[in-house]
């Protein structure tokens, strides 16, 4: 079946975590110190930014990569959304250092660009592990919605275990030890809620400048390349946890169900937790963030060094 590009308008309109209830903690009472807008790389003359959240109390020597992207945009409001979801508070209270990597936005970069930026960010974290007192070989990675999509895309990249081919071979790879994500789009070939309007939004994610001048076959090829589901080949070497609501109006639960099934068929380890009545997101998402943080405790404690 020929690929028909369709609209991501519902996702762009609704995929914000700002619906979440904010924490009652004041800035002074938060369990972390925040360093804003640390430059971790550069792309086409544009600086790539991350925020770093370090525990105020004792660190556990572990770190979480948080892919900060909503509707494939990484403006500072997405950091706010993750703050409201208590992601930084929950992990830092456990002793994790959290690197909030912002991989760029679709109005300037494609999905392939964003994946490359994430890879640069992971390598940056590993190169600076001693500075942050973390183990570079026991990193976890999380993300929600578009951030979850990019986290899965990079985690399933066969090149992630290899050093950067353009740099010194002794430099770190971008492999992480466990990935836990919320309601991720996993198959851009079959988006069940797309509507037959405004295909340019899809095109932005796949091609610089949009879909103009590209055939249906070209679009299908790019959409497959940008789909984590179609990256599953061979036995994945790390565990995955996906949490998804069964009332998600933007990213159907089937996106998580299908990739978990594919990982199982490939001989890998993946778990899916279904949130009854959960949308995109849900008001009590912090409860599931705690569940995921506990899961990372187990996975990273047992990860080989």
C-alpha positions as MATLAB code, in Angstrom:
seq = 'XXXXXXXXXXXXXXXXXXXXXXXXXXXXXXXXXXXXXXXXXXXXXXXXXXXXXXXXXXXXXXXXXXXXXXXXXXXXXXXXXXXXXXXXXXXXXXXXXXXXXXXXXXXXXXXXXXXXXXXXXXXXXXXXXXXXXXXXXXXXXXXXXXXXXXXXXXXXXXXXXXXXXXXXXXXXXXXXXXXXXXXXXXXXXXXXXXXXXXXXXXXXXXXXXXXXXXXXXXXXXXXXXXXXXXXXXXXXXXXXXXXXXXXXXXXXXXXXXXXXXXXXXXXXXXXXXXXXXXXXXXXXXXXXXXXXXXXXXXXXXXXXX';
ca = [
       0.000    0.000    0.000;
       1.402    3.399   -0.966;
       2.221    5.677    1.921;
      -0.155    8.599    2.241;
       1.265   11.475    4.318;
      -1.282   12.821    6.724;
      -1.691   15.393    9.423;
      -0.154   15.512   12.861;
      -2.394   18.445   13.753;
      -4.097   16.630   16.693;
      -0.707   15.782   18.143;
       0.604   19.311   17.770;
      -2.513   20.714   19.381;
      -2.674   18.417   22.353;
       0.629   16.785   23.167;
       1.553   19.023   26.073;
       2.225   17.878   29.597;
       1.140   21.248   30.955;
      -2.207   19.720   31.863;
      -0.446   18.009   34.727;
      -0.821   19.266   38.264;
       2.372   21.012   39.392;
       4.353   19.911   42.405;
       3.705   21.762   45.658;
       7.474   22.083   46.201;
       9.066   25.498   46.039;
      12.305   26.048   44.145;
      14.162   26.104   47.442;
      12.656   22.786   48.451;
      13.362   20.908   45.224;
      15.727   17.931   45.486;
      17.984   19.175   42.696;
      20.105   22.013   41.418;
      19.445   22.979   37.809;
      21.973   24.163   35.257;
      20.167   25.661   32.281;
      21.070   25.744   28.602;
      24.337   23.835   28.652;
      25.614   23.587   25.051;
      26.335   19.939   24.223;
      26.824   20.273   20.490;
      26.230   22.258   17.339;
      24.251   21.621   14.169;
      24.330   23.894   11.130;
      25.541   26.774   13.281;
      22.840   26.250   15.894;
      23.761   25.353   19.469;
      22.200   22.176   20.922;
      21.110   22.620   24.521;
      20.430   20.570   27.621;
      19.541   21.277   31.237;
      21.337   19.282   33.921;
      19.622   18.386   37.191;
      21.971   17.248   39.956;
      20.761   15.851   43.298;
      21.086   18.167   46.296;
      21.658   15.168   48.519;
      23.782   12.100   47.948;
      24.062   10.862   44.359;
      23.642    7.196   43.497;
      26.254    7.435   40.732;
      23.662    6.810   38.013;
      22.088    9.061   35.404;
      18.967    9.352   33.284;
      18.857   10.852   29.803;
      15.496   12.620   29.492;
      14.660   13.331   25.844;
      12.772   16.616   26.107;
      10.522   16.811   23.066;
       6.784   17.263   22.594;
       5.239   17.139   19.135;
       8.878   17.092   17.967;
       9.536   20.537   19.419;
      12.133   21.222   22.092;
      11.551   24.786   23.211;
      12.014   25.630   26.883;
       8.318   25.104   27.597;
       8.952   21.366   27.264;
      11.377   21.542   30.211;
       8.539   23.173   32.142;
       6.192   20.345   31.164;
       8.633   17.741   32.464;
       9.065   19.763   35.648;
       5.303   19.746   36.189;
       5.282   15.984   35.654;
       7.842   15.820   38.503;
      10.318   13.891   36.376;
      13.345   15.798   37.658;
      12.168   15.815   41.268;
      11.407   12.099   41.367;
      14.681   10.967   39.836;
      16.907   13.425   41.691;
      15.271   12.491   45.010;
      16.497    8.959   44.302;
      20.018   10.212   43.666;
      20.002   10.221   39.860;
      21.562   12.996   37.821;
      19.172   13.891   34.986;
      20.288   15.284   31.642;
      17.354   16.980   29.912;
      18.494   16.797   26.292;
      16.641   19.027   23.833;
      17.252   17.503   20.363;
      15.758   20.299   18.282;
      12.431   21.125   16.668;
      10.720   20.027   13.468;
      10.541   23.528   12.005;
      14.329   23.388   11.637;
      15.334   19.716   11.851;
      14.052   16.356   10.596;
      13.558   13.275   12.761;
      16.877   11.934   11.472;
      18.587   15.165   12.547;
      17.011   14.976   16.000;
      18.169   11.400   16.431;
      21.713   12.434   15.540;
      21.512   15.297   18.051;
      20.363   12.904   20.759;
      23.320   10.663   19.943;
      25.676   13.628   20.306;
      24.056   14.449   23.651;
      24.488   10.922   25.018;
      28.143   10.917   24.012;
      28.586   14.316   25.667;
      27.170   12.922   28.907;
      29.542    9.960   28.769;
      32.525   12.184   28.055;
      31.685   14.304   31.121;
      30.749   11.414   33.412;
      33.630   12.021   35.807;
      32.622   15.665   36.206;
      29.107   14.617   37.233;
      30.197   11.588   39.301;
      28.157    9.107   37.265;
      28.851    5.731   35.678;
      28.903    6.273   31.880;
      28.145    2.607   31.245;
      24.941    2.559   33.289;
      22.735    5.222   31.737;
      18.961    5.003   31.513;
      16.928    6.913   28.934;
      13.356    8.157   29.112;
      11.004   10.402   27.164;
       7.320   11.016   26.519;
       5.413   11.157   23.242;
       7.841   12.561   20.632;
      10.629   12.269   23.208;
       9.739    8.610   23.646;
       9.776    8.132   19.877;
      13.291    9.581   19.602;
      14.536    7.611   22.624;
      13.348    4.338   21.079;
      14.703    5.293   17.672;
      18.202    5.829   19.029;
      18.108    2.874   21.437;
      17.276    0.552   18.529;
      19.981    2.031   16.302;
      22.552   -0.647   15.503;
      25.237    2.042   15.366;
      24.639    3.179   18.953;
      27.175    0.684   20.316;
      29.890    1.954   18.001;
      32.156    4.957   18.636;
      31.584    8.126   16.652;
      33.136    7.297   13.231;
      33.967   10.964   12.598;
      35.930   11.287   15.829;
      38.653    9.528   17.743;
      37.739    5.831   17.976;
      38.421    5.986   21.712;
      35.467    8.329   22.238;
      32.319    6.902   23.837;
      29.473    5.218   22.007;
      25.844    6.265   22.539;
      24.575    3.015   24.029;
      22.352    3.158   27.110;
      21.465    0.280   29.450;
      17.676    0.609   29.748;
      14.887    2.625   28.138;
      11.543    3.550   29.666;
       9.092    5.765   27.749;
       5.528    7.054   27.813;
       2.991    6.837   24.952;
       5.498    6.893   22.074;
       4.656    7.003   18.364;
       6.393    3.921   16.972;
       5.117    3.518   13.414;
       4.926    6.565   11.154;
       3.676    4.416    8.290;
       0.365    3.642    9.976;
      -0.852    6.482   12.133;
      -4.429    5.581   12.960;
      -5.549    9.090   13.903;
      -4.059   10.998   10.988;
      -6.543   13.002    8.942;
      -6.342   13.779    5.214;
      -5.222   17.388    5.575;
      -2.052   19.408    6.006;
       0.519   16.805    4.915;
       3.278   19.412    5.227;
       3.512   18.745    8.990;
       4.449   15.127    8.320;
       6.798   16.257    5.614;
       8.660   18.521    8.039;
       9.537   15.507   10.124;
      10.776   13.493    7.157;
      12.298   16.014    4.728;
      13.795   19.505    5.027;
      11.213   21.763    3.481;
       8.342   19.274    3.597;
       6.812   16.823    1.147;
       6.922   18.928   -2.012;
       8.763   17.163   -4.812;
       8.901   13.785   -3.069;
       7.130   10.677   -4.301;
       4.940    8.397   -2.192;
       7.705    5.787   -2.292;
      10.234    8.302   -0.957;
       7.861    9.297    1.818;
       7.245    5.677    2.754;
      10.981    4.983    2.876;
      11.648    7.955    5.149;
       8.658    7.155    7.352;
       9.898    3.586    7.811;
      13.395    4.822    8.658;
      11.905    7.165   11.271;
       9.780    4.428   12.891;
      11.155    2.594   15.953;
       8.920   -0.388   15.178;
      10.813   -1.009   11.953;
      14.167   -0.772   13.741;
      13.520   -3.975   15.688;
      15.761   -6.581   14.084;
      17.816   -9.131   15.918;
      17.643   -9.443   19.686;
      17.705   -6.048   21.443;
      20.371   -6.145   24.136;
      18.680   -3.833   26.650;
      15.321   -3.917   28.498;
      12.407   -1.635   27.625;
       9.418   -0.381   29.612;
       6.507    1.385   27.912;
       3.603    3.021   29.759;
       0.580    3.994   27.679;
      -3.031    4.964   28.358;
      -5.850    2.972   26.810;
      -7.797    6.187   26.106;
      -4.991    8.047   24.340;
      -6.655   10.234   21.669;
      -3.396   11.128   19.909;
      -1.099    8.098   19.906;
      -3.122    4.868   19.931;
      -2.170    2.207   22.484;
      -1.450   -0.093   19.538;
       1.800    1.806   18.917;
       3.211    0.504   22.198;
       1.570   -2.904   21.911;
       3.063   -3.575   18.495;
       6.641   -2.624   19.343;
       6.572   -4.626   22.579;
       5.331   -7.617   20.589;
       8.092   -7.096   18.012;
      10.787   -6.940   20.703;
       9.427  -10.130   22.273;
       9.455  -11.903   18.906;
      13.068  -10.820   18.425;
      13.979  -12.401   21.765;
      14.334   -9.139   23.679;
      12.902   -7.912   26.969;
      10.047   -5.414   26.972;
       7.170   -4.666   29.323;
       4.008   -2.677   28.702;
       1.985   -1.084   31.496;
      -1.460    0.071   30.384;
      -2.986    2.988   32.287;
      -6.782    2.507   32.400;
      -8.451    5.663   31.122;
      -5.095    7.302   30.489;
      -4.991    9.983   27.808;
      -2.064   11.963   26.408;
      -1.005   12.493   29.149;
      -3.079   12.058   32.327;
      -3.237   14.198   35.452;
      -1.625   11.627   37.754;
       1.297   10.832   35.464;
       3.751   11.409   38.331;
       2.546    8.127   39.843;
       3.734    6.254   36.756;
       6.960    8.283   36.680;
       7.663    6.804   40.136;
       6.891    3.316   38.834;
       9.325    3.848   35.982;
      11.988    5.253   38.320;
      11.708    2.130   40.487;
      12.104    0.025   37.341;
      15.279    1.915   36.421;
      16.603    1.239   39.932;
      16.448   -2.486   39.240;
      17.673   -2.379   35.649;
      20.664   -0.102   36.210;
      21.707   -1.709   39.482;
      22.021   -5.031   37.655;
      23.452   -3.680   34.420;
      26.929   -4.947   33.534;
      29.645   -2.313   33.770;
];
